[in-house]
Amino acid sequence: MIPVVGYALSLAGLVWVYHGFDWKSQLPALLRTDWRWVSLAVVTDISVYVLQGWRWSLLLSPLAHVSVLRSVQAIYIGLFANEILPFRTGEAIRAFLQSRWAGLPFSATASSVLLERFLDGCWLSLGFYLASTRAPVPRYLIAAAHVLAIVLAVVAGLVVLAALRKGVALPVTRRLPKFFLQIVHSLRCMTRSTSFAWATLVSLAYLALQVVPIYALFRGFGIELGFVPAAVVLVILRLGSIPPQAPSNVGAFQFFTVVALQLFGIPKSQAAAYATLLFVVVTVPLWVGGFFALLATRMRLGEIQAHAESQWNHLRTPSGVSRA
């Protein structure tokens, strides 16, 4: 049922964005885009994932020495999988690849991915609060931000418990699934390390750098908006990418870009043209980079996906109940 709803929402987003769109008038505008700004957008977008790879290596450093290059490769393969597969399968895929390359348990790398998302969510929530003071944000996005804040509060409580837990087998933990205890142990190791503080700061840089491609394409496309509106567009895009949807976030990506730009008085036709340009500029490099990163593994994506799903199913199997 969830895939059907996700695809339906994506399709509805595409229909709304491109209904009445005049390609004859907007295509020349797209072709006149200053490619120097497009090049800057591409380079900074690539740099974003290098930062993410560095952050991932920092998070995992208490557990193993992890090459930043390997982290970036796993991230690109995961992103490539997300571009063509539903349900963000790429998150499990990159966790599997990292566990294989670094010799870590899958529970440890999966925990690090969860911790990444937690850090992203915290900075995103702060960014949304700041964005809401600069633009009249739609009510449904405010509701989504409130839900995200509640989820983050719960996760924060679990992270704090994991960090403070002394490793004693309390009676309440003896019936918990084994995978849950493995995740708690991994979170405790990562969050009690000084590298976690650095990873938190890198997370802020990771989110801030994502503003640059949006701003660069403003300049290249001829939209007279600054860094603050670009940051608002980013926050709304990131919030809009949370619910399940079609691969590449197609439909939702264009919809939320147009919604964000209309908050600043940009006409829908121009906003739709910009959304098309932004989607191509940030998506095509992922396809190319992910393809070559996958090629370097000498494995097929379907094979990696099968291994990742097997590891995930083994991790949460009911037989893995702790009797400690």
N, C-alpha and C positions, 0 to 999 in steps of 0.2 A: 504493500500500500504506500509506504514512504517513497519508493522510487517513482511511483506514478505521480504523487503530489509534487515531488521535486521537479520532475520533467514538465509537469503542467505549469508550475509557477515560472519556470525558465522560459517556456514557450509564450506564456502570457506577457512576460517582460519584453521579449523580442517583438511581439505584435504591437505592444503599446509604444515602444521606442520608435519603431520603423513605420508605424501607420501614418501614411501621408508624407513620408520622408521623400524629399525631392533629390534624387541622386544626381540629376543633371546639373543642378546648381551647387550641390555640396561636394561632388567629386572633384571639380576643379580646385576648390578650396583645400581639399585634402592633399591634392598633388602639389599645391603651392607651399606646403609646410616646409619650413626651414630645416633642412636635414642636419645642420650642425646641432640644433637643439634635439632632434631625434637621436643623433649619435650620443649626446650627453645622457639622454633618458635611458638608452640601451646600456651604456657603460655603468651608470649608477644602479640600474636594476640588477645587473650581474653582480655588482659589488654588494648588494643587499644580501645575496645568498652566500657570499664569501663571509660576511659578518655572521650570518646564521650558522655557518659551519664552524666558525671560531667559537661562537657561543656554545654550540653543542659539544665541542671538544672540551671546553672549560667545565661544563656540567659533568661530563663523564670522567674528568681527570682524577677525582678521588678513587675511581674504580679501575681505571686503566689509562695508559698513555694512548691517546687517539689522535691520529694525524688529521690536521685541518683539511688537507686535500681529500682524504677519504671521506670525511664528514660532508664536504661540499659535493663529492661525487654521489654519495648516498642521497643527499637532499635533492639533487637534480634528477636522479632516477625516480625518486618519490614524487616529485613535482610532475615529471613526465607521465607517470602513471595516473596522477590526479587529472591530467589534461585529457586522458582518453578513457579512464575507468570511473564508474560512479562510486559514491560513498567514501571518497578520499582514501582509497585503498593504499595510496602512496605512503601514508603515515606508517602503516604496518610493514610495508615493503622496505622503507628506509631503516626502520628499527631492526628488521631481520638482517639486512646487509651490514649494518654497523655491528651487530652482535657477532656475525660471522667473521668480519675482518678484524675486529678488536679482541675476539675471543671472550666476549662477555655473554652472560645469560641473556636471553631474549627479554626476561622480566626487567633487567637493568636498563637496556636501551629503550624499551617501551616506557619505562618510568621517566626516563630523561625526555622523551617526546611529550609526555603529559606535563612535565615540569616546564618545558618550553612554552606550551600553550597557556599554562597558568601565568607565566611572566608576561606573555603577549597580552593576555586578557586584562591583567592589572594595569599595564601602561595604556591599553586601548580604552579602558574605562575612564582613566584620568584624561585621556585625549578627548573622549566624548564629552566629559563635563566641560572642558575648556572650549570645545567646539560649540556646545549649546549656548555658551555666553556670547558667541560671535555670529550665530546664524539661527533663524527660527526652525529648529529641527522638527520633522514630522513626529506626531505622537506615537505612531507605531514603532519608530526607532527608539524613542524614549522608553517605551515598554520593553523593547528588546534589550536595551541597556540595563534596565532594572533587573530583568531575568538573569542577564550575564553577571551582574553584581552579586546576586544571591548565590549563583553557582560558584563564583569565585570565593565568596565568604565561606562556603562549605568546604571547598578545596583547600583554602587557606588554613582552616581548622585541622584538616587531615595532615597538611604539610607540617604544621606546628607540632602536632602529636608525633609525627614521624621523626621530627628533629629532636624532640625531647625524650622520646622513648628510650629507655635504658637497655633494651634488649631482653628484659625479663619476660618470661612466658606467663602472662597473666591468665587467670581462668577464662576471662571473656575471649581471649585470643585463641584458645585451644580448639574451638570449633569453626574458626574462620577458614575460608579457602586458602590453600597454600599459596596461590598466586598473589593474594592480597598481602600476605605477610612478606612475600618476596619483594613486592613493590614498596611496602613500607620500609623494609630494610634498605633498599636502593635509594629511596628518597631521603632517608636519614643520613646515609653516607654523603649524598650530594649536597644537601642543604646545610650540613654542619661544617662544610669545607669553606675556606676563604675564597675559593674559586667561584662559589655561588654568588658572592657579592659582585665579583667582576662580571659574571654572566648576566646579572640583573642590570648592570650599567650598559653592557653591550646590547641588551634587549632594547633599551631606550634608543641607542644609536641605530639599531636595526629598524625600529619603527620610524624614527625621524628620517633616515635616509630614503625611505620609501616615498617621502613627500617630493623628493627632487625630480623623479621622472614625471610626476603629475605637473609640477611647476614648469619644467623644461618644455613639456608639450603645450602648456598654456602659451608660452612665449613663441614657440615654433608655429603654432596654429593661429596665433593672433588674438588670443583671448586675454584681455587686460585684467587679469587677476593676479594677486601676489601669493606669498608663501602661506599665509593664514587660510585663505580659501582652499589652497591645495591641500593643506592639512585636514580641513573639514571634509573635503572629498575623500581623502584616504580613510578617515575614521568611519565615514558612512559606508564606504566600500567594504571595509573589513567587517563591520557589523552585518552588512548584508550578505557576506559570504558564510556566515555561521550556519544557517539552516541547510539541510540536505537539498541538493539541486543537481542539475546536469553537469557533466564533466566540463572543465575549463570555466565553470561558473557562467557559462554563456547564457545570456538572457538577464540573469540577475546582475551581472557585471555592468552591462549597458544600462539597465534600468536604474540602478542606484547611482551610477555616474551622472545620468541625466537629472535625476531627482536632486542630487547635491548641487549641480551647476545651476539649476533653476532657482535654488535658494538665493543665488547671487545675481539674479536677473538675466541669466543667459537664456536666449530663446531656445525652445525645444529642438528646432531643426539644427541649430549650431551645436547644441549640447550633444545631440545624437551623433553628429559627424565627429565631434571630439571623442565621444565614447568609443566609436569605431576605431579611431586612430590609436587611442590609448590601449584598447584591447589587443590590437595587432602588435604594438610595440612591446608590450610586456609579456605577451603570450608566445610569439614566434621564437624569441631567444630561448624560452623554456623548452620548446619542442626540439630545437637544434641542440642545445646543451644537454638536455636529457637523453636525446637519441645517442649522442656520442659517448656520454657517460655510461649508458646501458651497453653500448657496443664494446666498451673497454672491459666489461665483465665477462664477455663471451658467453653470456646466458640470454635466454629469451625471457621477455617480460612475463609471459604466462608461467614459465617455470619458477621465476622468483616469486610471483604472486602465490603460487601453490605452496611453496616453502613457507612464505610468510603466514598464510592462512593456517597452515599446519601448526606452526609455532604458536600462533594466537589461540587456536582451539586446544592445544595441549596445555597452554598456560591457564586457561579457564576451565579445564575439565573438572567435573564434579568429583572425580577420584582424587584430585589434588587437595585433600582436606588435611589441615595441620592437626597432628595429635601431640604436638610438643607440650 
